[in-house]
């Protein structure tokens, strides 16, 4: 059995955490997958899997083999992409992740990418920044859109896309008449629905409240950016939202969104992809599109147009 195939079985076992499910994902029988991993152990002369009545994880040696297997399979896939591109143009499958607050900006990037590379199909996953780091490290993502200058990811290359600003989304009755901004301290006095603490956007908000000498215990929490809007529209809570959310929801006559100040924060959001040589062809192509003149301006123009509709 080719070494590549054994490595694929090993990666499937790492993803599934179960011999039966890993075999099913690889479209082989469980004995075939188990025997392939045993053969790999015999060839490398190290134990790879902790065995019991069921899969119990990887040995220290197995974790090192897994690290190399991921790299080797990623390099093989990159080579295949390059060979295919030489023959018939770049094709394949782009796997891209995005933090929830950046999802509205991703179509601007992918629409241009599809114009340039129509034979590539894309899958977009909504992930936290920590999940993005893990999946970039394990080659499960080709690229991602996330924060570049707050809790920055390691071992990645970056292309800036836009600056994320933060707004207080509230009912008109909760904002002083005529106000065009709100301080973080004033926002802290309102009942708030915020993102859950595992979301970097929430950690940014918590830090801003601390800068304003306030600690906030939200009345509600959610891991869905869109739910922030629906909660504010339906109930007594206000919320701290990224500007990109306001490009995706229609202004409501009972709601208002104003920039948060004191502190006035902006964090850069951009494309990240693994810092490795050679670069994977699909990631390289996406990075070139992200760096094109005009893309960031188009994202900013769409944001400014939507924010203007929310101006009190």
Wavefront OBJ file of the C-alpha trace (Angstrom):
o trace
v 0.000 0.000 0.000
v 1.427 3.435 -0.919
v 2.748 5.523 1.969
v 0.466 8.402 0.947
v -2.577 6.198 1.476
v -1.424 5.182 4.952
v -0.889 8.815 5.869
v -4.403 9.623 4.639
v -5.808 6.904 6.880
v -3.831 8.315 9.796
v -5.164 11.825 9.195
v -8.699 10.479 8.980
v -8.252 8.741 12.317
v -7.005 12.001 13.831
v -10.070 13.879 12.520
v -12.658 11.269 13.491
v -11.144 9.960 16.727
v -12.665 6.548 15.994
v -11.448 3.650 13.848
v -14.860 2.823 12.414
v -15.753 6.391 11.447
v -12.264 6.970 10.028
v -12.581 3.854 7.857
v -16.025 4.937 6.678
v -14.686 8.388 5.761
v -11.944 6.726 3.694
v -14.415 4.285 2.086
v -12.543 1.216 3.349
v -13.238 -1.441 5.953
v -12.092 -0.933 9.532
v -9.614 -3.884 9.331
v -8.064 -2.330 6.194
v -7.491 0.979 7.959
v -6.231 -0.664 11.173
v -3.835 -2.921 9.259
v -2.474 0.035 7.275
v -1.663 1.912 10.478
v -0.033 -1.212 11.971
v 2.102 -1.506 8.832
v 3.105 2.118 9.257
v 4.118 1.404 12.853
v 6.193 -1.582 11.721
v 7.940 0.391 8.981
v 8.744 3.324 11.244
v 9.418 1.018 14.233
v 7.460 3.161 16.691
v 4.010 2.840 18.269
v 1.681 5.429 16.733
v -1.703 4.707 18.321
v -2.585 4.150 21.983
v -4.677 1.004 21.757
v -7.351 -0.269 24.087
v -10.876 -1.458 23.533
v -11.273 1.669 21.421
v -9.122 4.465 19.999
v -7.383 6.156 22.933
v -5.273 8.768 21.160
v -1.765 8.955 19.758
v 1.547 8.176 21.398
v 4.186 10.955 21.543
v 5.840 9.263 18.566
v 2.462 9.095 16.845
v 1.911 12.828 17.259
v 5.232 13.471 15.543
v 4.309 11.098 12.699
v 0.942 12.857 12.434
v 2.669 16.236 12.132
v 4.822 14.967 9.263
v 1.881 13.210 7.617
v -0.091 16.450 7.497
v 2.822 18.284 5.929
v 3.542 15.557 3.394
v -0.093 15.253 2.284
v -0.381 19.044 2.022
v 2.779 19.153 -0.107
v 1.449 16.355 -2.300
v -1.831 18.206 -2.807
v 0.054 21.395 -3.625
v 2.189 19.580 -6.187
v -0.930 18.103 -7.785
v -2.482 21.567 -8.014
v 0.622 22.920 -9.724
v 0.744 20.051 -12.202
v -2.953 20.438 -12.975
v -2.493 24.197 -13.417
v 0.273 23.623 -15.944
v -1.991 21.314 -17.925
v -5.347 23.073 -17.779
v -5.293 26.048 -15.422
v -5.684 26.203 -11.660
v -8.548 24.087 -10.340
v -9.545 22.325 -7.163
v -11.192 23.061 -3.832
v -10.575 26.176 -1.735
v -11.244 25.658 1.976
v -11.559 29.031 3.664
v -12.544 29.884 7.229
v -13.733 33.215 8.615
v -14.497 34.660 12.010
v -18.264 35.319 12.208
v -17.909 39.106 12.218
v -15.941 38.944 8.932
v -18.306 36.663 7.017
v -20.067 39.569 5.229
v -16.729 40.659 3.727
v -15.740 37.223 2.420
v -18.055 37.313 -0.652
v -16.235 40.435 -1.907
v -13.016 38.417 -1.928
v -14.475 35.219 -3.339
v -16.476 36.953 -6.069
v -13.269 38.393 -7.505
v -11.456 35.080 -6.957
v -14.168 33.234 -8.904
v -13.773 35.670 -11.803
v -10.066 34.882 -11.969
v -10.275 31.157 -11.267
v -13.680 29.810 -12.324
v -12.585 26.153 -12.064
v -12.070 26.358 -8.295
v -15.036 25.724 -6.002
v -14.997 27.074 -2.461
v -16.206 26.024 0.958
v -16.600 28.713 3.639
v -16.633 27.768 7.335
v -17.576 30.073 10.214
v -14.895 29.540 12.878
v -13.421 31.250 15.913
v -9.905 32.656 15.576
v -8.597 29.823 17.764
v -10.252 27.221 15.540
v -8.736 28.957 12.524
v -5.254 28.714 14.033
v -5.713 25.011 14.682
v -7.040 24.240 11.207
v -4.357 26.301 9.461
v -1.739 24.404 11.485
v -3.224 21.042 10.520
v -3.691 21.993 6.830
v -7.471 21.590 7.066
v -7.881 25.168 5.800
v -6.161 26.759 2.823
v -6.744 30.271 4.137
v -8.917 32.287 6.492
v -10.188 35.796 7.188
v -9.553 36.883 10.766
v -8.001 39.577 12.963
v -4.406 40.466 12.129
v -3.421 42.729 15.019
v -5.367 41.471 18.033
v -4.313 38.038 19.298
v -2.514 37.573 15.945
v -2.109 34.039 14.611
v 1.331 32.423 14.476
v 3.162 30.886 11.510
v 0.982 32.637 8.932
v 1.364 35.194 6.167
v -1.177 37.994 5.976
v -2.905 40.377 3.563
v -4.920 43.229 5.177
v -8.500 43.673 3.937
v -10.285 46.242 6.125
v -10.445 47.885 9.538
v -13.159 46.643 11.896
v -14.927 49.288 13.972
v -17.472 48.787 16.751
v -20.962 50.207 17.163
v -23.574 50.377 19.867
v -26.758 48.889 18.426
v -29.722 49.908 20.566
v -33.316 51.004 20.565
v -33.761 54.738 19.890
v -35.163 55.211 23.379
v -31.847 53.984 24.856
v -29.746 56.635 23.077
v -29.859 60.361 23.976
v -31.719 62.275 21.308
v -29.328 63.716 18.731
v -26.367 61.596 19.839
v -24.103 60.487 16.975
v -21.654 58.484 19.108
v -21.677 56.613 22.414
v -18.889 55.976 24.881
v -18.043 52.478 26.025
v -18.784 53.661 29.558
v -22.310 54.704 28.554
v -22.836 51.395 26.749
v -21.827 49.537 29.912
v -24.819 51.027 31.721
v -27.289 49.355 29.333
v -28.545 45.756 29.469
v -26.346 44.089 26.856
v -26.385 41.015 24.678
v -22.782 40.165 23.769
v -20.976 37.388 21.984
v -19.722 34.480 24.083
v -16.212 34.731 25.629
v -14.752 32.192 23.188
v -15.242 34.759 20.392
v -12.387 37.221 19.865
v -14.858 40.023 19.148
v -16.179 39.576 22.703
v -12.671 39.677 24.144
v -12.068 42.927 22.251
v -15.284 44.370 23.726
v -14.332 43.249 27.244
v -10.935 44.932 26.874
v -12.576 48.155 25.669
v -14.947 48.175 28.639
v -11.962 47.721 30.972
v -10.194 50.640 29.265
v -13.300 52.660 30.114
v -13.062 51.456 33.755
v -16.110 49.222 33.504
v -16.556 45.492 33.869
v -19.668 44.223 32.128
v -21.803 41.199 32.919
v -24.091 40.814 29.888
v -27.770 40.055 30.280
v -27.534 37.627 27.341
v -24.790 35.913 25.354
v -24.738 34.251 21.928
v -22.171 32.808 19.540
v -24.110 34.151 16.535
v -23.386 37.663 15.259
v -26.769 37.850 13.496
v -28.540 36.936 16.747
v -27.158 40.136 18.279
v -29.340 42.074 15.855
v -32.455 39.984 16.401
v -32.150 40.231 20.183
v -31.844 44.024 20.047
v -34.767 44.275 17.620
v -36.991 42.058 19.756
v -36.182 42.972 23.318
v -34.715 45.289 25.920
v -31.024 44.544 25.255
v -28.547 46.687 23.357
v -25.379 45.225 21.860
v -21.837 45.899 20.704
v -21.613 44.909 17.035
v -18.942 45.011 14.310
v -19.608 47.335 11.404
v -19.780 44.434 8.951
v -22.969 43.138 10.622
v -24.720 46.377 9.702
v -24.065 45.676 6.014
v -26.211 42.538 6.260
v -29.317 43.731 8.117
v -31.812 46.372 7.035
v -32.150 49.504 9.197
v -35.124 49.335 11.531
v -37.093 52.467 12.474
v -36.912 51.628 16.181
v -33.153 50.942 16.191
v -30.025 53.048 15.915
v -26.319 52.209 15.543
v -23.677 54.716 16.643
v -19.865 54.408 16.753
v -18.380 53.541 20.123
v -15.733 55.931 21.406
v -13.496 56.499 24.420
v -11.664 54.364 23.436
v -12.115 54.617 19.661
v -10.903 51.216 18.466
v -10.161 49.778 15.029
v -8.637 46.349 14.406
v -7.362 45.113 11.068
v -9.053 42.070 9.529
v -7.354 40.272 6.683
v -6.488 37.077 4.882
v -4.161 34.584 6.567
v -2.576 31.455 5.147
v 0.194 29.095 6.227
v 3.739 30.457 6.140
v 5.360 27.644 4.202
v 7.463 27.022 1.128
v 6.416 26.250 -1.436
v 3.107 28.041 -0.997
v 0.044 26.014 -1.903
v -1.041 27.245 -5.366
v -4.663 27.901 -4.336
v -3.584 29.893 -1.269
v -1.077 31.820 -3.379
v -3.756 32.663 -5.951
v -6.194 33.808 -3.264
v -3.514 35.976 -1.638
v -2.818 37.647 -4.981
v -6.515 38.475 -5.397
v -6.723 39.802 -1.824
v -3.774 42.109 -2.488
v -5.284 43.588 -5.672
v -5.746 47.327 -5.773
v -9.379 48.159 -5.205
v -10.572 45.137 -3.227
v -10.173 46.772 0.183
v -11.784 49.924 -1.212
v -14.811 47.937 -2.417
v -15.241 46.362 1.015
v -14.951 49.773 2.685
v -17.377 51.389 0.231
v -20.013 48.704 0.877
v -19.544 49.169 4.615
v -19.784 52.968 4.445
v -22.959 52.793 2.348
v -24.635 50.462 4.853
v -23.515 52.534 7.857
v -24.900 55.708 6.310
v -28.360 54.132 6.353
v -27.988 53.548 10.099
v -26.963 57.132 10.920
v -29.377 58.585 13.494
l 1 2 3 4 5 6 7 8 9 10 11 12 13 14 15 16 17 18 19 20 21 22 23 24 25 26 27 28 29 30 31 32 33 34 35 36 37 38 39 40 41 42 43 44 45 46 47 48 49 50 51 52 53 54 55 56 57 58 59 60 61 62 63 64 65 66 67 68 69 70 71 72 73 74 75 76 77 78 79 80 81 82 83 84 85 86 87 88 89 90 91 92 93 94 95 96 97 98 99 100 101 102 103 104 105 106 107 108 109 110 111 112 113 114 115 116 117 118 119 120 121 122 123 124 125 126 127 128 129 130 131 132 133 134 135 136 137 138 139 140 141 142 143 144 145 146 147 148 149 150 151 152 153 154 155 156 157 158 159 160 161 162 163 164 165 166 167 168 169 170 171 172 173 174 175 176 177 178 179 180 181 182 183 184 185 186 187 188 189 190 191 192 193 194 195 196 197 198 199 200 201 202 203 204 205 206 207 208 209 210 211 212 213 214 215 216 217 218 219 220 221 222 223 224 225 226 227 228 229 230 231 232 233 234 235 236 237 238 239 240 241 242 243 244 245 246 247 248 249 250 251 252 253 254 255 256 257 258 259 260 261 262 263 264 265 266 267 268 269 270 271 272 273 274 275 276 277 278 279 280 281 282 283 284 285 286 287 288 289 290 291 292 293 294 295 296 297 298 299 300 301 302 303 304 305 306 307 308 309 310 311 312
